Amino acid sequence: MNQEDASTLLASLALNPTDWGLRLRTAEALAAADRGPEALALLKQNVDAPISLADSRKVHDLTAKLEAEGVEAAPVDELLPTVEAAAEPALAVVAVDDGDDDEPVYVAAVADDGDDADGVPAQELVEHEGEHGYWEDGEHGRVFIVAEGGAVKPHEKESDAAAKVSALTTAILVHVAIAVLLGFAVIAMPRPPIPQVTATLSQPDTDQQVENMTVKRVSRSVSSSSAPTSFVVSSVAASPVSVPEFEGEQQKFDVTLGAVGANIGTGMSFAAEEEESMVNFFGIKSKGSRIVLVIEAARYMLTDTKGGIPAYDKVKEDIEKMLGGLNKTTAFNIVLFEGKKIASFRNELVAASPSNVRQAIEWIEPINKVYEEIGIREDYTTAPIQEGIEPIPVDDLFHYIKALQRALEMDVNTVFVLTSGWYHIHKPLDEREMEKFYRQQNWGEKEEAVWVKAVQDAQAWLDKENAARRAKGVPQRVLRDWHELVAELQPNVRRKPAPGYTMEEVEEQVKNAKEFYYRQANKKKPEINIVWFIGEDEEPNLNVDTHFKSVTHRDGGKMRILKGLEGLKNVTGDPK
């Protein structure tokens, strides 16, 4: 391969710089013509075009060979100058003598200034005229006419028509198969039964005569101190039983006997509106047609000074009397509370029928019977309290205020509360607020350690004390809280402070609950009565006394204090 061959290949490469095959042949021609620097420049030029594995190996081998000979690459810009996009190529076609339909070879036009499109001077290209072609002046400038030979053909793109047809055929076959399978699917549905119509024809009985009957009014009065046993008569057909008329104002109740008076009728069920009943709630006498008894079940009710478990048994006995004295048409419910836990006999008020009263008594009977099961049982629950009453969120409600708010949700007109007193209602604070609170209370790590040790000592003392009581067969001691026993055993130990809601906030909570459930519904606000049960040697706290009176006196309620087991004796009698 001579100098003229290398120059021709350079001209073609200028038109197709991304053709690695042409680039490799040009480099081999240049190397053979002792133009190694130019050949190495072509091989090292950064071309953004794909290259086959075979051409890549040839490029690597030729590059290594030239570099081994000490050849240095020439500047690429001088070898293959960039062809300006503005210059449009002139095309020339050479006719072949043998008549074969060879494709023409396209070459770039030569610029008018004497340089060809490849940046090679025209004079140099003229010198290369020969068997490969010749230069000619044309209308658009000088062009190099390529002589007869093989044309450079563009790479043909492989047709993907077969792949597309194959994919389409597969999709059609899959859909046809699915359609065929679905054709065999059968959905079985039961046949609806044939409706049957049964008709009964009755002929009028002309022989039966309807007689007029006169019902004699029956006067009612209490004839004995014991109420007769009530029973229920049911009938599915006409009955000749005479039914007396009833007048609500003549109802008689004996609350000490726990049963309804003599005028309960024959036991037939009659629809009637709720009727008021008089109630003697541990010495507070009041009345109502929709009544809720709110009873504390916490250990605070069982301390030694209050009488322990025997005192609570007396409380349950008196509640049974109250329930037994209710009119059958009076609606009632019971709500128990212990700390944050509350439970209700029913989620809503129910009529004081004999069966409901009996079930309520059975429901409250197991509470605080033995020391090992103090408080509300796990299976005792109630409906969740509604949100929206301020200032105390539902999650923070505690002790009697939580049970009272649950009772006020039941559309009542009278509430009776039995509690052992006021207890701290914890107010949750974040870490920063708690640190600030303890700083204000001068409570640090030293005070905390002393308090923890005092509680541990009190726990050990209580375990020993109750073991001795069990051995003697006497009721075990129940504490209100550890503050009580720590103050008794180590009076010089300071009580641990804790953030909490104030009595004023609790009073506001009760007021807002009444406004929300009653005033906004144009209903009369309910009366709240509180019995404060304290120890026989305990003096009532003035602040707590004022607080309870503030809660009860607002809407006509009452407040009373009872001391110990003796205070419970003969306190619940005739409500009149």
C-alpha positions in Angstrom: 0.0 0.0 0.0 1.6 3.3 -1.1 1.3 6.9 -0.1 -1.6 7.5 -2.5 -3.7 4.7 -0.8 -3.2 6.2 2.7 -4.3 9.7 1.5 -7.4 8.3 -0.1 -8.4 6.4 3.0 -7.8 9.6 5.1 -10.2 11.4 2.8 -12.9 8.7 3.3 -12.3 8.6 7.1 -12.8 12.4 7.3 -16.4 11.7 6.0 -17.0 8.7 8.4 -14.9 9.3 11.5 -17.0 6.9 13.6 -16.3 3.9 11.3 -13.7 1.9 13.3 -13.1 -0.5 10.4 -12.2 2.3 8.0 -10.1 4.0 10.8 -8.2 0.7 11.4 -7.5 0.2 7.6 -6.3 3.9 7.4 -4.0 3.4 10.3 -2.5 0.3 8.9 -2.0 2.1 5.5 -0.3 5.0 7.2 2.0 2.6 9.2 2.9 0.8 6.1 3.8 4.1 4.4 6.2 5.0 7.3 3.7 7.5 8.6 3.6 6.0 12.1 2.8 9.2 14.1 -0.3 9.8 12.0 -1.4 6.2 12.4 -0.9 6.3 16.2 -2.9 9.5 16.3 -5.8 7.9 14.6 -5.8 4.9 16.9 -5.7 7.1 20.1 -8.3 9.6 19.1 -11.4 9.5 21.4 -14.2 8.4 19.1 -17.8 8.1 20.5 -18.8 5.0 18.5 -19.2 1.3 19.1 -16.3 -1.0 18.1 -16.3 -4.8 17.6 -14.1 -7.1 19.7 -12.0 -8.1 16.8 -11.3 -4.4 15.7 -10.6 -3.6 19.4 -7.9 -6.2 19.5 -6.4 -5.1 16.2 -6.3 -1.5 17.5 -4.6 -2.6 20.7 -2.0 -4.7 18.9 -1.2 -2.0 16.3 -1.0 0.7 19.0 1.4 -1.5 21.1 3.5 -2.2 18.1 3.9 1.5 17.2 4.6 2.5 20.7 7.3 -0.2 21.0 9.0 1.3 17.9 9.1 4.6 19.8 6.5 6.3 17.6 4.8 9.4 19.1 1.3 10.4 18.0 0.9 13.4 15.7 -1.8 16.1 16.4 -5.2 14.7 15.4 -6.5 18.2 14.4 -3.9 18.5 11.6 -4.6 15.0 10.4 -8.5 15.0 10.5 -9.8 18.6 10.6 -13.5 19.0 11.6 -15.8 19.4 8.6 -18.0 22.5 8.9 -21.7 21.7 8.9 -22.4 24.6 6.6 -20.6 23.1 3.7 -22.9 20.8 1.7 -21.2 17.9 0.0 -21.1 17.7 -3.8 -22.0 14.2 -5.1 -20.3 12.5 -8.0 -21.2 9.1 -9.6 -18.8 7.2 -11.9 -20.4 5.0 -14.5 -18.8 1.6 -14.9 -18.0 0.1 -18.3 -19.1 -3.4 -17.5 -22.7 -2.4 -16.9 -22.8 -3.7 -13.3 -25.1 -1.8 -10.9 -22.5 -0.8 -8.4 -23.5 1.8 -5.9 -21.9 5.2 -6.3 -19.3 6.5 -3.9 -20.0 9.9 -2.3 -17.2 12.3 -1.6 -17.1 15.8 -0.1 -17.0 18.8 -2.4 -13.8 21.0 -2.5 -14.2 24.5 -1.2 -13.8 27.4 -3.5 -10.8 28.7 -1.7 -8.7 25.9 -2.9 -8.9 23.5 0.1 -10.9 20.3 -0.1 -13.6 19.4 2.5 -11.1 17.2 4.3 -8.7 20.0 4.9 -6.1 18.6 2.5 -4.8 21.2 0.0 -6.0 20.8 -3.5 -2.5 20.7 -4.9 -1.8 17.6 -2.7 -4.9 15.9 -3.9 -4.0 16.6 -7.5 -0.8 14.8 -7.1 -2.7 11.7 -6.0 -4.6 11.5 -9.2 -4.3 8.1 -10.8 -6.1 4.9 -11.0 -8.3 5.8 -8.0 -9.8 8.9 -9.6 -9.0 12.5 -10.7 -10.0 16.1 -9.8 -12.4 18.1 -11.9 -13.7 21.7 -11.8 -17.4 21.6 -11.4 -20.3 24.0 -10.9 -19.9 23.9 -7.1 -16.2 23.8 -7.0 -13.5 21.2 -7.5 -14.6 17.6 -6.9 -12.6 14.3 -6.7 -14.1 11.8 -9.1 -13.6 8.3 -7.8 -12.6 5.7 -10.4 -14.3 2.4 -10.8 -14.2 0.2 -7.7 -16.2 -1.0 -4.8 -18.5 1.6 -3.2 -18.5 2.1 0.6 -21.9 0.9 1.7 -23.6 2.1 4.9 -24.3 -0.4 7.7 -27.7 -1.9 7.2 -30.0 -2.0 10.2 -31.2 -5.5 11.0 -35.0 -5.8 10.5 -37.0 -6.4 13.7 -40.2 -7.2 11.9 -39.8 -11.0 12.6 -39.5 -10.3 16.4 -42.5 -8.0 16.4 -44.6 -10.6 14.5 -43.5 -13.3 17.0 -44.4 -11.3 20.0 -47.8 -10.4 18.6 -48.5 -14.0 17.7 -47.6 -15.1 21.2 -49.9 -12.5 22.8 -52.8 -13.6 20.6 -52.3 -17.3 21.4 -52.2 -16.5 25.2 -55.5 -14.5 25.0 -57.2 -17.3 23.0 -56.1 -19.9 25.6 -57.5 -17.8 28.5 -60.8 -17.3 26.6 -61.1 -21.1 26.1 -60.4 -21.8 29.7 -62.9 -19.3 30.9 -65.5 -20.9 28.7 -65.3 -24.1 30.8 -65.8 -22.2 34.1 -69.1 -22.6 35.8 -70.4 -20.5 38.7 -72.7 -22.5 40.9 -75.3 -20.6 42.8 -78.0 -22.1 45.0 -81.5 -21.9 43.6 -83.7 -19.8 45.8 -86.5 -21.7 47.5 -89.9 -21.4 45.9 -92.0 -19.1 48.1 -94.9 -20.7 49.7 -98.0 -18.9 50.6 -100.3 -20.3 53.3 -103.7 -18.8 53.8 -106.0 -19.5 56.7 -109.7 -18.8 56.3 -111.9 -18.4 59.4 -115.6 -18.3 59.4 -117.3 -15.9 61.8 -118.8 -17.6 64.8 -122.4 -16.4 65.0 -123.1 -18.4 68.1 -120.6 -16.6 70.4 -122.0 -13.5 72.1 -119.9 -10.8 73.6 -120.9 -9.9 77.1 -120.3 -6.6 78.7 -118.1 -6.8 81.8 -117.5 -4.3 84.6 -114.1 -4.0 86.2 -114.3 -3.1 89.9 -111.8 -0.6 91.1 -109.4 -2.1 93.6 -108.2 0.1 96.5 -104.6 -0.4 97.5 -102.9 -0.1 100.9 -99.9 -1.5 102.7 -101.2 -4.3 104.9 -98.0 -5.7 106.3 -94.4 -4.7 106.9 -93.2 -7.4 104.4 -93.8 -6.9 100.7 -95.5 -9.9 98.9 -93.4 -11.8 96.4 -93.9 -10.4 93.0 -94.5 -12.7 90.1 -95.1 -12.4 86.4 -98.2 -13.7 84.5 -97.9 -13.9 80.8 -100.6 -14.8 78.2 -100.7 -15.4 74.5 -104.5 -15.2 74.2 -107.4 -13.4 75.7 -107.6 -13.8 79.4 -110.4 -13.1 81.9 -107.9 -11.8 84.5 -109.0 -8.4 85.9 -106.3 -5.8 85.7 -106.6 -3.0 88.4 -105.8 0.6 87.5 -102.7 2.2 89.0 -102.0 5.7 90.2 -98.4 6.7 90.6 -99.0 8.9 93.6 -100.3 6.0 95.7 -97.1 3.9 95.3 -95.6 2.8 98.6 -92.0 1.8 99.3 -90.3 0.2 102.2 -86.6 0.9 101.6 -85.6 -1.0 104.8 -86.9 -4.2 103.4 -85.4 -4.0 99.9 -88.6 -4.7 98.1 -91.4 -2.8 96.3 -94.7 -2.3 98.2 -98.0 -4.1 97.8 -99.3 -2.2 94.9 -97.1 -3.6 92.2 -100.1 -5.1 90.4 -100.3 -8.6 89.2 -96.9 -8.7 87.6 -98.1 -7.8 84.1 -95.9 -5.6 82.0 -97.2 -2.1 81.2 -95.5 0.7 79.4 -95.2 3.7 81.7 -93.1 6.9 81.9 -90.3 7.1 84.4 -91.6 7.9 87.8 -89.7 9.5 90.7 -88.5 7.5 93.7 -87.4 8.7 97.1 -83.9 7.6 98.1 -82.1 7.7 101.4 -78.5 7.7 100.4 -76.5 7.2 103.6 -78.4 9.9 105.3 -79.0 12.2 102.3 -82.7 12.1 101.3 -83.6 13.1 97.7 -85.6 11.9 94.8 -85.3 11.4 91.1 -86.6 9.5 88.1 -83.2 9.0 86.5 -80.7 8.1 89.2 -77.1 7.0 89.2 -75.2 5.7 92.3 -71.5 6.5 92.0 -69.6 4.3 94.5 -65.9 4.2 95.3 -64.3 0.7 95.2 -60.7 1.7 95.9 -58.7 0.5 98.9 -59.0 3.9 100.4 -62.5 2.8 101.5 -61.1 -0.2 103.5 -58.6 1.4 105.9 -58.6 0.4 109.5 -60.0 3.6 110.8 -63.0 3.3 108.4 -63.7 -0.3 109.5 -61.9 -2.3 106.8 -63.8 -4.9 104.7 -66.7 -5.2 107.2 -67.5 -1.5 106.7 -67.6 -2.0 102.9 -70.0 -5.0 103.4 -72.3 -2.6 105.2 -72.1 -0.1 102.3 -73.2 -2.8 99.9 -76.1 -3.9 102.2 -77.4 -0.3 102.2 -77.1 0.0 98.4 -79.2 -3.2 98.1 -81.9 -1.5 100.3 -81.8 1.6 98.1 -82.2 -0.4 94.9 -85.0 -2.4 96.4 -86.9 0.8 97.3 -86.9 2.2 93.7 -90.1 2.3 91.7 -90.1 -0.2 88.9 -90.4 2.6 86.4 -87.5 4.6 87.8 -84.4 4.4 85.6 -81.1 3.7 87.4 -77.5 2.7 87.1 -74.4 2.1 89.2 -70.9 3.4 88.5 -67.8 2.1 90.4 -64.5 3.9 90.4 -61.0 3.0 91.5 -58.2 5.4 90.5 -58.4 5.7 86.7 -60.5 2.6 86.3 -64.3 2.8 86.2 -67.1 0.3 85.6 -70.9 0.6 85.2 -73.7 -2.0 85.8 -75.0 -1.1 82.3 -73.8 1.4 79.7 -77.1 3.2 79.9 -79.8 3.6 82.5 -82.3 0.7 82.9 -85.7 0.4 84.6 -85.7 -0.7 88.2 -87.6 -3.9 87.4 -87.2 -6.9 89.9 -84.8 -8.7 87.5 -82.6 -5.6 86.9 -82.4 -4.8 90.6 -81.5 -8.5 91.4 -78.8 -8.4 88.7 -77.4 -5.1 90.0 -77.1 -6.5 93.5 -75.4 -9.6 92.2 -73.0 -7.4 90.2 -71.9 -5.3 93.1 -71.8 -8.1 95.7 -68.3 -9.5 94.8 -66.6 -6.1 95.2 -64.0 -5.9 98.0 -65.1 -9.2 99.7 -61.6 -10.4 100.4 -58.2 -8.7 100.8 -56.6 -10.5 97.9 -59.2 -9.1 95.4 -59.6 -5.4 96.4 -60.9 -3.0 93.8 -62.8 -3.4 90.5 -62.7 -6.8 88.9 -61.0 -7.2 85.5 -64.2 -8.2 83.7 -66.0 -5.1 84.9 -66.1 -2.4 82.2 -68.0 0.6 80.9 -68.4 2.6 77.7 -65.6 5.1 77.0 -66.0 8.6 78.2 -66.6 11.2 75.6 -64.0 13.8 74.7 -64.4 17.5 74.7 -64.9 18.6 78.4 -62.2 20.9 79.7 -59.9 21.7 81.4 -59.0 18.1 82.2 -58.5 15.7 79.3 -60.2 12.3 79.4 -56.8 10.5 79.8 -56.0 12.5 82.9 -59.4 12.0 84.7 -59.0 10.2 88.0 -61.0 9.1 91.0 -64.5 10.4 91.6 -64.4 13.1 88.9 -64.0 10.4 86.2 -66.9 8.4 87.4 -69.0 11.5 87.9 -68.4 12.7 84.4 -69.4 9.2 83.1 -72.6 9.4 85.1 -73.4 12.9 83.7 -73.3 11.4 80.2 -76.3 9.2 81.0 -79.0 12.0 81.0 -79.7 11.8 84.7 -81.5 14.2 87.1 -80.0 12.9 90.4 -76.5 11.6 91.2 -75.4 10.1 94.5 -71.6 9.9 95.2 -69.9 7.9 98.0 -66.1 8.6 98.2 -63.3 8.5 100.7 -62.2 12.0 99.9 -60.1 14.1 97.6 -57.0 12.6 95.9 -54.2 14.0 93.9 -55.0 14.1 90.1 -51.7 13.9 88.3 -51.0 16.4 85.6 -48.5 15.1 83.0 -45.5 17.4 82.2 -42.7 17.0 79.7 -39.1 16.5 80.8 -38.3 20.2 80.9 -41.4 21.1 82.8 -40.8 18.4 85.3 -37.2 19.6 85.9 -38.6 23.1 86.5 -41.3 21.8 88.9 -38.7 19.8 91.0 -36.4 22.9 91.1 -39.3 25.0 92.4 -40.1 22.3 95.0 -36.4 22.0 96.0 -36.5 18.3 95.2 -33.2 16.7 94.1 -31.4 13.3 94.0 -30.8 13.3 97.8 -34.5 13.8 98.6 -35.4 11.2 96.0 -33.1 8.6 97.5 -34.4 9.2 101.1 -38.0 8.9 99.8 -37.4 5.6 98.0 -35.7 4.1 101.0 -38.6 5.2 103.2 -41.2 3.5 100.9 -39.1 0.3 100.9 -39.1 0.2 104.7 -42.8 0.9 104.8 -43.4 -2.0 102.4 -41.4 -4.4 104.5 -43.3 -3.3 107.7 -46.7 -3.7 106.0 -45.8 -7.3 104.8 -44.8 -8.2 108.3 -47.9 -6.6 109.9 -50.4 -8.4 107.5 -48.7 -11.7 108.0 -49.3 -11.4 111.7 -52.9 -10.4 111.1 -53.5 -13.4 108.8 -52.2 -15.7 111.5 -54.7 -14.2 114.0 -57.5 -14.4 111.5 -58.2 -10.6 111.5 -58.6 -8.4 108.4 -55.4 -7.2 106.9 -54.4 -3.5 106.8 -55.2 -1.5 103.7 -53.4 1.8 103.0 -54.7 4.8 101.2 -51.2 5.3 99.7 -47.5 5.0 100.8 -47.5 8.6 102.0 -49.9 7.6 104.8 -47.6 4.8 106.1 -44.3 6.7 105.6 -45.7 9.6 107.5 -46.7 7.2 110.3 -43.4 5.3 110.5 -41.0 8.1 109.6 -42.7 11.5 110.2 -39.6 13.4 109.4 -39.3 12.2 105.8 -40.5 14.7 103.4 -43.4 13.7 101.1 -42.5 13.5 97.4 -44.1 16.4 95.5 -46.0 15.8 92.2 -47.7 18.1 89.7 -51.5 17.9 89.6 -54.8 19.5 88.8 -56.3 21.8 91.4 -59.7 21.5 93.1 -60.8 24.6 91.2 -60.0 22.9 87.9 -62.1 19.9 89.0 -65.0 22.1 89.9 -64.8 23.8 86.5 -64.8 20.3 84.9 -68.1 19.5 86.6 -69.6 22.8 85.6 -68.6 22.5 82.0 -69.9 18.9 81.8 -73.3 20.1 83.0 -73.3 22.9 80.5 -72.3 20.5 77.7 -74.8 17.6 78.4 -77.8 19.5 79.8 -77.9 23.3 79.2 -77.1 23.0 75.5 -79.8 20.4 75.2 -82.3 22.6 77.1 -82.5 20.1 79.9 -82.6 20.7 83.7 -79.1 20.4 85.2 -78.9 17.3 87.5 -78.5 17.4 91.3 -75.3 16.0 92.7 -75.1 14.7 96.2 -71.8 13.6 97.9 -71.3 11.5 101.0 -67.7 11.9 102.3 -66.6 8.7 104.2 -63.6 9.3 106.5 -62.0 7.4 109.4 -63.4 7.5 112.9 -60.3 9.3 114.2 -60.0 11.5 111.1 -60.8 15.2 111.0 -62.2 16.5 107.7 -59.9 18.7 105.8 -61.4 22.2 105.4 -60.2 22.6 101.8 -61.8 19.3 100.8 -65.0 20.1 102.7 -65.3 23.5 100.8 -64.6 21.7 97.5 -67.3 19.1 97.9 -69.8 21.8 98.9 -68.9 23.8 95.9 -69.7 20.8 93.6 -73.0 19.8 95.3 -74.6 23.1 96.3 -74.5 24.6 92.8 -77.7 22.8 91.6 -79.5 21.9 94.9 -77.4 19.0 95.9 -76.2 18.1 99.5 -73.0 17.0 101.2 -72.6 14.8 104.3 -69.7 13.4 106.3 -69.7 9.9 107.8 -67.1 8.6 110.2 -66.0 4.9 110.3 -68.1 1.8 110.7 -70.3 3.4 113.4 -71.3 6.2 111.1 -72.8 3.6 108.7 -75.0 2.0 111.2 -78.7 2.9 110.9 -77.9 5.7 108.5 -80.0 4.3 105.6 -83.6 4.0 106.6 -87.0 5.2 105.4 -86.4 7.9 102.7 -89.4 9.8 103.9 
